[in-house]
Amino acid sequence: MIQPMVWMTILAFVATLIFILWRPRGINEAIPATIGAIFVLISGSVSLTDLGIIAETISGAAITIMATIVMAIVLESFGFFNWVAEKLAAKANGSGIRLFWYVNLLCFLMTLFFNNDGSILITTPILVMLLNNMGLKNHQKIPYLLSGGLIATASSAPIGVSNIVNLIALKIVEMDLWLHTAMMFVPATLGLLLLVWLLFLRFKKVIPKTVPVKVTGLTQSSYHPLKPGPTYASEKDRSRFMRNVLLFVFAVRLSLFAASYFAIPVSVMAVIGSLVLLGWRWAYLKVSPVDMLKKTPWYILVFAFSMYVIIYGLHNIGLTDLLIDYMRPMVSGSLLHASVMMGALLTVLSNIFNNHPALMVGTLTLMNMDLSPLALKVSYLANVIGSDMGSLLLPMGTLATLMWMHIVRKGKVMITWWEYVKITFVVIPPATLFTLVVLYYWVSWLFGGALQ
């Protein structure tokens, strides 16, 4: 007979996923996650001691991500992203194809410099406004928005700091950020290049040959989560200021990897960077940092903590023991086999259960399989590829994709689930498989037997 603790934990997990994906009346995803975590605590599958372990595990990742989001909000108050969108249109110089490549480059860099959720929340509304002001038809907007959304989400794979669940998983496997990037940046970036090329081939006939060279009226619409930026004395002053801000953000990003290399908490450098940027804004715009208390999406902390409580409950009732028996054959033998099979498994799990719980379950399972250091790292990185790129097969695979669909629909661009999967089922499997294979060969060449 199944114990009440077991079925209550499983029921809490299933119900939480249903309400997160359904989101009746636009309910914030942190609410069902919190309720699910409370039920798990009541069931007894997670103890108060476990809560301390969970808090210690996610605290650094959560602080880092929140500091990064604060930086993105400050940049938005400077009008940075509107400036980027205008430069994007100018660089395209009337070419719809050139605009396609610039849009995807922007989405890649946004995730690289900030994070995937920030990239979706900030960049997507601006792209919608840009495309609407260009007067494009609905079917002509889809190549830019869909490819941009896919690239923005998948771009969290190259560096672990671009996704909160990646950072949490890094903590679990006790892997430094710089080592993660050394092993992952090249294969994941090559995979992204293949993905965007496949998207281009798929959309080539739909992409307009020409677009307007000059776009006017590029201001925030009512559905954008942030407010319009300030005015500047001249375009030259504006561009100089924006370049200085960009250089600062780049320096902060590099400091995260330097901190990881020298065993300094990454969260410390992220907080310092956001505080300096807040001070800069205060001096330049006379805007007090107090407004960040309202603008910062604090619910992300609650969501991350609550989801990990639920996953830890599943771990404690024996889910990972079952997965160990199932997954051990996948990671035995060659590392190539481990990379491809683990990536494929996380792709399936992410599209069924969402990538956040899928990656945490997969990572906890790997930690209990007594793998060699190299096998553990390759299997973990394959998990990340499956949860960041493979999860894009279905819109419900990631929260970022669900947010993206909500934003484009509010911008009056209609993209159905069928239109979405017609593209993703063609481009995501080959791009994911290619990335997993390249991961094996890159790690083998880079480290050889040094990590055995």
Helices and strands as residue ranges (DSSP letters): H 4-22, G 24-26, H 30-43, H 48-77, H 80-92, H 96-113, H 116-118, I 119-123, H 124-133, H 138-154, G 160-162, H 164-172, H 177-203, H 235-261, H 266-285, G 289-291, H 292-295, H 299-316, H 319-331, H 335-353, H 355-367, H 373-388, G 390-393, G 395-397, H 399-410, H 417-447
